[in-house]
Amino acid sequence: MISAHPPLIYHHSSGGQPSMQVATQFTNGNKTVSLSCDNSVGRLKTLSRSDIRCFMMDPQTEEERDVTAEVLGAGLNDVVRADIENMSRAMNWLRQTPWGFYR
């Protein structure tokens, strides 16, 4: 399933370009890839600053945990740029079928 949250738009009192952010989720079973794009608090003309995260729901506890570091090789709290290579790796991970062996 693919879903998106309504865009977050914040108009600054000083005028100028508003701050905008959009988040989209791609879900397959107990896995989710989240893509967040923003315009760097109104400094960019397009929503070209982006971050990608990978989440997995534990089938036993039903708790969702961030597995971005494991999937994309990033540090635990690192911002992971949503470029073509990272998006491809995340989508390949999303399509993998689990065989019932969970850590």
The first five atom37 places (N, CA, C, CB, O) and aatype in JSON, in Angstrom:
{
  "aatype": [12, 9, 15, 0, 8, 14, 14, 10, 9, 18, 8, 8, 15, 15, 7, 7, 5, 14, 15, 12, 5, 19, 0, 16, 5, 13, 16, 2, 7, 2, 11, 16, 19, 15, 10, 15, 4, 3, 2, 15, 19, 7, 1, 10, 11, 16, 10, 15, 1, 15, 3, 9, 1, 4, 13, 12, 12, 3, 14, 5, 16, 6, 6, 6, 1, 3, 19, 16, 0, 6, 19, 10, 7, 0, 7, 10, 2, 3, 19, 19, 1, 0, 3, 9, 6, 2, 12, 15, 1, 0, 12, 2, 17, 10, 1, 5, 16, 14, 17, 7, 13, 18, 1],
  "atom_mask": [
    [1, 1, 1, 1, 1],
    [1, 1, 1, 1, 1],
    [1, 1, 1, 1, 1],
    [1, 1, 1, 1, 1],
    [1, 1, 1, 1, 1],
    [1, 1, 1, 1, 1],
    [1, 1, 1, 1, 1],
    [1, 1, 1, 1, 1],
    [1, 1, 1, 1, 1],
    [1, 1, 1, 1, 1],
    [1, 1, 1, 1, 1],
    [1, 1, 1, 1, 1],
    [1, 1, 1, 1, 1],
    [1, 1, 1, 1, 1],
    [1, 1, 1, 0, 1],
    [1, 1, 1, 0, 1],
    [1, 1, 1, 1, 1],
    [1, 1, 1, 1, 1],
    [1, 1, 1, 1, 1],
    [1, 1, 1, 1, 1],
    [1, 1, 1, 1, 1],
    [1, 1, 1, 1, 1],
    [1, 1, 1, 1, 1],
    [1, 1, 1, 1, 1],
    [1, 1, 1, 1, 1],
    [1, 1, 1, 1, 1],
    [1, 1, 1, 1, 1],
    [1, 1, 1, 1, 1],
    [1, 1, 1, 0, 1],
    [1, 1, 1, 1, 1],
    [1, 1, 1, 1, 1],
    [1, 1, 1, 1, 1],
    [1, 1, 1, 1, 1],
    [1, 1, 1, 1, 1],
    [1, 1, 1, 1, 1],
    [1, 1, 1, 1, 1],
    [1, 1, 1, 1, 1],
    [1, 1, 1, 1, 1],
    [1, 1, 1, 1, 1],
    [1, 1, 1, 1, 1],
    [1, 1, 1, 1, 1],
    [1, 1, 1, 0, 1],
    [1, 1, 1, 1, 1],
    [1, 1, 1, 1, 1],
    [1, 1, 1, 1, 1],
    [1, 1, 1, 1, 1],
    [1, 1, 1, 1, 1],
    [1, 1, 1, 1, 1],
    [1, 1, 1, 1, 1],
    [1, 1, 1, 1, 1],
    [1, 1, 1, 1, 1],
    [1, 1, 1, 1, 1],
    [1, 1, 1, 1, 1],
    [1, 1, 1, 1, 1],
    [1, 1, 1, 1, 1],
    [1, 1, 1, 1, 1],
    [1, 1, 1, 1, 1],
    [1, 1, 1, 1, 1],
    [1, 1, 1, 1, 1],
    [1, 1, 1, 1, 1],
    [1, 1, 1, 1, 1],
    [1, 1, 1, 1, 1],
    [1, 1, 1, 1, 1],
    [1, 1, 1, 1, 1],
    [1, 1, 1, 1, 1],
    [1, 1, 1, 1, 1],
    [1, 1, 1, 1, 1],
    [1, 1, 1, 1, 1],
    [1, 1, 1, 1, 1],
    [1, 1, 1, 1, 1],
    [1, 1, 1, 1, 1],
    [1, 1, 1, 1, 1],
    [1, 1, 1, 0, 1],
    [1, 1, 1, 1, 1],
    [1, 1, 1, 0, 1],
    [1, 1, 1, 1, 1],
    [1, 1, 1, 1, 1],
    [1, 1, 1, 1, 1],
    [1, 1, 1, 1, 1],
    [1, 1, 1, 1, 1],
    [1, 1, 1, 1, 1],
    [1, 1, 1, 1, 1],
    [1, 1, 1, 1, 1],
    [1, 1, 1, 1, 1],
    [1, 1, 1, 1, 1],
    [1, 1, 1, 1, 1],
    [1, 1, 1, 1, 1],
    [1, 1, 1, 1, 1],
    [1, 1, 1, 1, 1],
    [1, 1, 1, 1, 1],
    [1, 1, 1, 1, 1],
    [1, 1, 1, 1, 1],
    [1, 1, 1, 1, 1],
    [1, 1, 1, 1, 1],
    [1, 1, 1, 1, 1],
    [1, 1, 1, 1, 1],
    [1, 1, 1, 1, 1],
    [1, 1, 1, 1, 1],
    [1, 1, 1, 1, 1],
    [1, 1, 1, 0, 1],
    [1, 1, 1, 1, 1],
    [1, 1, 1, 1, 1],
    [1, 1, 1, 1, 1]
  ],
  "atom_positions": [
    [[0.84, -1.17, 0.0], [0.0, 0.0, 0.0], [0.89, 1.24, 0.0], [-0.96, -0.01, 1.21], [1.94, 1.26, 0.65]],
    [[0.47, 2.25, -0.73], [1.17, 3.53, -0.77], [0.21, 4.57, -0.2], [1.63, 3.91, -2.22], [-0.94, 4.66, -0.62]],
    [[0.7, 5.36, 0.76], [-0.13, 6.4, 1.35], [0.71, 7.64, 1.62], [-0.81, 5.91, 2.65], [1.94, 7.56, 1.69]],
    [[0.05, 8.76, 1.77], [0.74, 10.01, 2.07], [-0.07, 10.8, 3.08], [0.97, 10.85, 0.77], [-1.3, 10.74, 3.1]],
    [[0.63, 11.53, 3.92], [-0.02, 12.43, 4.87], [-0.31, 13.74, 4.16], [0.87, 12.66, 6.14], [0.38, 14.09, 3.2]],
    [[-1.33, 14.49, 4.59], [-1.57, 15.81, 3.99], [-0.31, 16.67, 4.14], [-2.81, 16.51, 4.64], [0.4, 16.56, 5.14]],
    [[-0.03, 17.52, 3.17], [1.17, 18.35, 3.27], [1.1, 19.28, 4.47], [1.35, 19.17, 1.99], [0.04, 19.81, 4.81]],
    [[2.23, 19.48, 5.11], [2.35, 20.42, 6.21], [2.88, 21.72, 5.62], [3.3, 19.86, 7.37], [3.98, 21.74, 5.05]],
    [[2.12, 22.78, 5.75], [2.52, 24.07, 5.2], [2.47, 25.1, 6.32], [1.59, 24.49, 4.01], [1.46, 25.26, 6.99]],
    [[3.59, 25.79, 6.51], [3.7, 26.8, 7.55], [4.07, 28.12, 6.9], [4.74, 26.41, 8.63], [5.13, 28.24, 6.29]],
    [[3.2, 29.12, 7.03], [3.45, 30.44, 6.46], [4.18, 31.29, 7.48], [2.13, 31.13, 6.02], [3.71, 31.45, 8.61]],
    [[5.31, 31.84, 7.11], [6.13, 32.66, 8.0], [5.55, 34.06, 8.11], [7.59, 32.72, 7.49], [5.0, 34.59, 7.14]],
    [[5.66, 34.66, 9.28], [5.15, 36.02, 9.48], [5.93, 37.05, 8.66], [5.21, 36.39, 10.97], [5.42, 38.13, 8.36]],
    [[7.17, 36.71, 8.3], [7.99, 37.64, 7.52], [7.66, 37.6, 6.03], [9.46, 37.32, 7.72], [8.29, 38.31, 5.24]],
    [[6.7, 36.82, 5.64], [6.38, 36.65, 4.22], [7.27, 35.57, 3.65], [0.0, 0.0, 0.0], [7.51, 34.55, 4.3]],
    [[7.75, 35.76, 2.46], [8.64, 34.78, 1.85], [7.92, 33.48, 1.53], [0.0, 0.0, 0.0], [6.71, 33.36, 1.7]],
    [[8.69, 32.53, 1.08], [8.15, 31.23, 0.7], [7.78, 30.43, 1.95], [9.15, 30.44, -0.17], [8.57, 30.39, 2.89]],
    [[6.6, 29.8, 1.97], [6.21, 29.01, 3.15], [7.07, 27.75, 3.28], [4.73, 28.62, 3.06], [7.63, 27.25, 2.31]],
    [[7.16, 27.26, 4.5], [7.83, 26.0, 4.78], [6.85, 24.86, 4.47], [8.33, 25.93, 6.28], [5.72, 24.88, 4.94]],
    [[7.29, 23.87, 3.68], [6.41, 22.78, 3.29], [7.09, 21.43, 3.5], [5.98, 22.93, 1.81], [8.31, 21.3, 3.34]],
    [[6.29, 20.43, 3.87], [6.79, 19.07, 4.06], [5.72, 18.08, 3.66], [7.24, 18.84, 5.53], [4.53, 18.27, 3.92]],
    [[6.15, 17.0, 3.01], [5.25, 15.92, 2.61], [5.9, 14.6, 3.01], [4.94, 15.96, 1.06], [7.1, 14.42, 2.82]],
    [[5.11, 13.68, 3.56], [5.61, 12.36, 3.93], [4.78, 11.3, 3.22], [5.56, 12.16, 5.47], [3.55, 11.35, 3.22]],
    [[5.47, 10.32, 2.62], [4.83, 9.23, 1.91], [5.33, 7.91, 2.48], [5.1, 9.31, 0.38], [6.5, 7.77, 2.81]],
    [[4.43, 6.94, 2.6], [4.8, 5.62, 3.11], [4.48, 4.55, 2.08], [4.07, 5.32, 4.43], [3.43, 4.57, 1.42]],
    [[5.41, 3.6, 1.95], [5.23, 2.42, 1.11], [5.24, 1.23, 2.07], [6.37, 2.3, -0.02], [6.24, 1.01, 2.75]],
    [[4.16, 0.48, 2.13], [4.04, -0.61, 3.1], [3.82, -1.93, 2.38], [2.89, -0.34, 4.07], [3.04, -2.02, 1.43]],
    [[4.54, -2.96, 2.84], [4.38, -4.31, 2.33], [4.47, -5.25, 3.53], [5.47, -4.66, 1.24], [5.55, -5.49, 4.06]],
    [[3.33, -5.78, 3.95], [3.3, -6.65, 5.12], [3.71, -5.9, 6.37], [0.0, 0.0, 0.0], [3.09, -4.9, 6.73]],
    [[4.77, -6.39, 7.04], [5.21, -5.76, 8.28], [6.36, -4.77, 8.06], [5.64, -6.83, 9.28], [7.0, -4.34, 9.02]],
    [[6.61, -4.41, 6.81], [7.7, -3.48, 6.48], [7.14, -2.18, 5.91], [8.67, -4.12, 5.48], [6.14, -2.18, 5.19]],
    [[7.8, -1.07, 6.24], [7.42, 0.23, 5.73], [8.66, 1.02, 5.35], [6.58, 1.01, 6.77], [9.64, 1.05, 6.09]],
    [[8.6, 1.65, 4.19], [9.62, 2.63, 3.78], [8.92, 3.98, 3.81], [10.22, 2.3, 2.33], [7.88, 4.17, 3.19]],
    [[9.51, 4.92, 4.56], [8.95, 6.25, 4.7], [9.84, 7.25, 3.99], [8.77, 6.62, 6.18], [11.06, 7.25, 4.18]],
    [[9.24, 8.1, 3.17], [9.96, 9.12, 2.43], [9.42, 10.48, 2.84], [9.83, 8.9, 0.88], [8.22, 10.74, 2.68]],
    [[10.28, 11.34, 3.37], [9.89, 12.67, 3.79], [10.63, 13.7, 2.95], [10.17, 12.88, 5.31], [11.86, 13.64, 2.84]],
    [[9.9, 14.63, 2.36], [10.5, 15.68, 1.52], [10.07, 17.04, 2.05], [10.08, 15.51, 0.03], [8.92, 17.24, 2.43]],
    [[11.02, 17.99, 2.07], [10.68, 19.34, 2.49], [11.47, 20.36, 1.68], [10.94, 19.53, 3.99], [12.34, 20.0, 0.88]],
    [[11.17, 21.64, 1.9], [11.84, 22.7, 1.17], [12.8, 23.5, 2.07], [10.81, 23.64, 0.55], [13.02, 24.69, 1.84]],
    [[13.35, 22.84, 3.07], [14.35, 23.43, 3.97], [13.86, 24.75, 4.56], [15.66, 23.66, 3.21], [14.51, 25.79, 4.45]],
    [[12.7, 24.68, 5.2], [12.07, 25.82, 5.88], [11.89, 27.01, 4.93], [12.91, 26.24, 7.1], [12.1, 28.16, 5.31]],
    [[11.5, 26.72, 3.69], [11.2, 27.75, 2.71], [12.39, 28.26, 1.93], [0.0, 0.0, 0.0], [12.23, 29.16, 1.1]],
    [[13.58, 27.72, 2.18], [14.77, 28.22, 1.48], [14.92, 27.63, 0.07], [16.02, 27.9, 2.29], [15.64, 28.19, -0.75]],
    [[14.24, 26.53, -0.22], [14.32, 25.91, -1.54], [12.99, 26.12, -2.28], [14.65, 24.4, -1.43], [11.94, 26.2, -1.65]],
    [[13.05, 26.21, -3.59], [11.83, 26.4, -4.37], [11.03, 25.11, -4.52], [12.17, 26.94, -5.75], [9.82, 25.15, -4.74]],
    [[11.71, 23.95, -4.39], [11.04, 22.66, -4.51], [11.23, 21.85, -3.23], [11.57, 21.88, -5.73], [12.06, 22.2, -2.39]],
    [[10.48, 20.78, -3.1], [10.61, 19.88, -1.95], [11.75, 18.91, -2.24], [9.26, 19.1, -1.66], [11.52, 17.71, -2.39]],
    [[12.96, 19.42, -2.31], [14.1, 18.61, -2.75], [15.02, 18.15, -1.63], [14.89, 19.37, -3.75], [15.99, 17.44, -1.9]],
    [[14.76, 18.53, -0.41], [15.54, 17.99, 0.71], [14.74, 16.8, 1.24], [15.81, 19.08, 1.85], [13.59, 16.96, 1.66]],
    [[15.34, 15.62, 1.24], [14.55, 14.43, 1.57], [15.32, 13.46, 2.45], [14.11, 13.74, 0.31], [16.55, 13.43, 2.47]],
    [[14.55, 12.65, 3.17], [15.07, 11.66, 4.1], [14.28, 10.38, 3.91], [14.99, 12.16, 5.59], [13.07, 10.41, 3.69]],
    [[14.97, 9.25, 4.0], [14.3, 7.95, 3.84], [14.54, 7.14, 5.11], [14.83, 7.18, 2.58], [15.64, 7.14, 5.66]],
    [[13.5, 6.44, 5.58], [13.58, 5.61, 6.78], [12.94, 4.26, 6.47], [12.89, 6.3, 8.0], [12.01, 4.18, 5.67]],
    [[13.43, 3.21, 7.11], [12.87, 1.86, 6.98], [12.4, 1.4, 8.35], [13.91, 0.85, 6.38], [13.13, 1.52, 9.33]],
    [[11.18, 0.88, 8.41], [10.6, 0.4, 9.67], [10.1, -1.02, 9.49], [9.45, 1.33, 10.14], [9.68, -1.42, 8.41]],
    [[10.14, -1.79, 10.58], [9.65, -3.15, 10.56], [8.85, -3.4, 11.84], [10.82, -4.16, 10.44], [9.28, -3.07, 12.94]],
    [[7.67, -4.0, 11.66], [6.83, -4.34, 12.8], [7.19, -5.74, 13.27], [5.32, -4.25, 12.42], [7.2, -6.69, 12.48]],
    [[7.49, -5.87, 14.56], [7.78, -7.18, 15.14], [6.46, -7.94, 15.23], [8.47, -7.04, 16.56], [5.53, -7.46, 15.88]],
    [[6.35, -9.12, 14.6], [5.07, -9.84, 14.59], [4.63, -10.34, 15.96], [5.16, -11.01, 13.65], [3.45, -10.59, 16.18]],
    [[5.56, -10.49, 16.88], [5.2, -10.98, 18.22], [4.74, -9.86, 19.13], [6.38, -11.71, 18.85], [3.74, -10.01, 19.83]],
    [[5.45, -8.73, 19.14], [5.12, -7.64, 20.05], [4.3, -6.54, 19.38], [6.39, -7.04, 20.62], [3.74, -5.68, 20.06]],
    [[4.22, -6.56, 18.05], [3.53, -5.55, 17.26], [4.1, -4.15, 17.49], [2.05, -5.57, 17.58], [3.4, -3.15, 17.34]],
    [[5.38, -4.1, 17.85], [6.07, -2.82, 17.99], [6.85, -2.54, 16.72], [7.02, -2.83, 19.23], [7.49, -3.43, 16.16]],
    [[6.78, -1.3, 16.27], [7.51, -0.91, 15.07], [8.88, -0.38, 15.48], [6.73, 0.15, 14.25], [9.0, 0.41, 16.41]],
    [[9.91, -0.84, 14.77], [11.25, -0.34, 15.08], [11.94, 0.15, 13.82], [12.1, -1.43, 15.76], [11.7, -0.35, 12.72]],
    [[12.78, 1.14, 14.0], [13.52, 1.75, 12.89], [14.69, 0.84, 12.55], [14.01, 3.18, 13.26], [15.58, 0.63, 13.37]],
    [[14.7, 0.3, 11.33], [15.77, -0.6, 10.88], [16.59, 0.04, 9.75], [15.18, -1.94, 10.41], [17.28, -0.66, 9.01]],
    [[16.51, 1.37, 9.63], [17.22, 2.08, 8.57], [18.71, 1.79, 8.61], [16.97, 3.57, 8.68], [19.33, 1.58, 7.57]],
    [[19.3, 1.8, 9.8], [20.74, 1.55, 9.94], [21.11, 0.18, 9.4], [21.17, 1.67, 11.42], [22.15, 0.03, 8.75]],
    [[20.27, -0.82, 9.66], [20.55, -2.18, 9.19], [20.36, -2.31, 7.68], [19.66, -3.17, 9.91], [21.15, -2.98, 7.01]],
    [[19.32, -1.69, 7.15], [18.98, -1.84, 5.74], [19.89, -1.01, 4.84], [17.53, -1.44, 5.5], [20.34, -1.48, 3.8]],
    [[20.17, 0.23, 5.25], [20.9, 1.15, 4.39], [22.33, 1.44, 4.87], [20.15, 2.43, 4.28], [23.04, 2.22, 4.25]],
    [[22.74, 0.81, 5.98], [24.11, 0.96, 6.45], [24.41, 2.33, 7.03], [0.0, 0.0, 0.0], [25.56, 2.76, 7.01]],
    [[23.42, 3.02, 7.53], [23.62, 4.34, 8.12], [23.78, 4.21, 9.63], [22.43, 5.28, 7.78], [23.53, 3.15, 10.2]],
    [[24.19, 5.29, 10.26], [24.25, 5.32, 11.72], [22.84, 5.34, 12.28], [0.0, 0.0, 0.0], [21.89, 5.64, 11.56]],
    [[22.69, 5.03, 13.54], [21.38, 4.88, 14.16], [20.49, 6.1, 13.98], [21.54, 4.59, 15.63], [19.31, 5.95, 13.65]],
    [[20.99, 7.3, 14.18], [20.17, 8.51, 14.07], [20.57, 9.39, 12.89], [20.28, 9.31, 15.35], [20.21, 10.57, 12.85]],
    [[21.3, 8.84, 11.92], [21.72, 9.61, 10.76], [20.54, 9.94, 9.85], [22.78, 8.83, 9.97], [19.59, 9.17, 9.73]],
    [[20.62, 11.11, 9.22], [19.69, 11.45, 8.16], [20.17, 10.7, 6.92], [19.62, 13.02, 7.91], [21.35, 10.78, 6.56]],
    [[19.28, 9.99, 6.26], [19.64, 9.22, 5.07], [19.0, 9.88, 3.87], [19.18, 7.73, 5.19], [17.78, 9.87, 3.71]],
    [[19.83, 10.46, 3.02], [19.32, 11.15, 1.83], [18.54, 10.18, 0.95], [20.47, 11.78, 1.03], [18.97, 9.05, 0.71]],
    [[17.4, 10.64, 0.49], [16.57, 9.81, -0.38], [17.02, 10.01, -1.83], [15.07, 10.16, -0.22], [16.35, 10.67, -2.61]],
    [[18.16, 9.42, -2.15], [18.63, 9.47, -3.54], [18.21, 8.17, -4.23], [20.18, 9.67, -3.6], [17.61, 7.29, -3.62]],
    [[18.52, 8.07, -5.51], [18.1, 6.91, -6.3], [18.66, 5.61, -5.73], [18.55, 7.07, -7.76], [17.94, 4.62, -5.64]],
    [[19.93, 5.6, -5.35], [20.56, 4.39, -4.82], [19.9, 3.94, -3.52], [22.05, 4.62, -4.6], [19.57, 2.76, -3.37]],
    [[19.71, 4.85, -2.57], [19.09, 4.48, -1.29], [17.63, 4.07, -1.47], [19.18, 5.65, -0.31], [17.17, 3.14, -0.81]],
    [[16.91, 4.76, -2.36], [15.51, 4.39, -2.6], [15.43, 3.0, -3.21], [14.82, 5.43, -3.51], [14.54, 2.23, -2.85]],
    [[16.32, 2.68, -4.13], [16.34, 1.36, -4.76], [16.63, 0.27, -3.73], [17.39, 1.31, -5.89], [15.97, -0.77, -3.7]],
    [[17.62, 0.51, -2.88], [17.96, -0.47, -1.83], [16.79, -0.66, -0.86], [19.21, -0.02, -1.05], [16.48, -1.78, -0.46]],
    [[16.14, 0.44, -0.49], [15.0, 0.36, 0.43], [13.84, -0.39, -0.2], [14.55, 1.76, 0.86], [13.19, -1.2, 0.47]],
    [[13.55, -0.14, -1.47], [12.44, -0.82, -2.14], [12.74, -2.3, -2.36], [12.13, -0.15, -3.49], [11.84, -3.13, -2.28]],
    [[14.0, -2.64, -2.63], [14.38, -4.06, -2.72], [14.16, -4.75, -1.38], [15.86, -4.2, -3.16], [13.65, -5.87, -1.34]],
    [[14.55, -4.1, -0.3], [14.32, -4.64, 1.05], [12.82, -4.82, 1.29], [14.94, -3.72, 2.14], [12.39, -5.82, 1.86]],
    [[12.02, -3.83, 0.86], [10.57, -3.88, 1.07], [9.95, -5.07, 0.36], [9.92, -2.58, 0.59], [8.99, -5.67, 0.86]],
    [[10.49, -5.42, -0.81], [9.93, -6.54, -1.59], [10.37, -7.92, -1.1], [10.33, -6.39, -3.04], [9.76, -8.92, -1.47]],
    [[11.41, -7.99, -0.28], [11.88, -9.29, 0.19], [10.81, -9.97, 1.04], [13.18, -9.13, 1.01], [10.13, -9.33, 1.83]],
    [[10.68, -11.26, 0.85], [9.7, -12.05, 1.61], [10.38, -12.71, 2.8], [9.04, -13.12, 0.71], [11.39, -13.39, 2.62]],
    [[9.85, -12.52, 4.01], [10.46, -13.16, 5.18], [10.18, -14.65, 5.17], [9.93, -12.53, 6.48], [9.15, -15.1, 4.67]],
    [[11.12, -15.39, 5.73], [10.99, -16.85, 5.81], [10.65, -17.33, 7.22], [12.28, -17.5, 5.34], [10.73, -18.52, 7.51]],
    [[10.27, -16.4, 8.07], [9.87, -16.78, 9.43], [10.97, -16.74, 10.45], [0.0, 0.0, 0.0], [10.75, -17.11, 11.61]],
    [[12.16, -16.3, 10.07], [13.27, -16.2, 11.01], [13.43, -14.74, 11.4], [14.59, -16.76, 10.39], [13.87, -13.92, 10.59]],
    [[13.08, -14.41, 12.62], [13.15, -13.03, 13.09], [14.2, -12.92, 14.18], [11.77, -12.55, 13.59], [14.35, -13.82, 15.01]],
    [[14.91, -11.8, 14.18], [15.89, -11.55, 15.25], [15.22, -11.0, 16.47], [16.97, -10.61, 14.8], [15.89, -10.74, 17.47]]
  ]
}
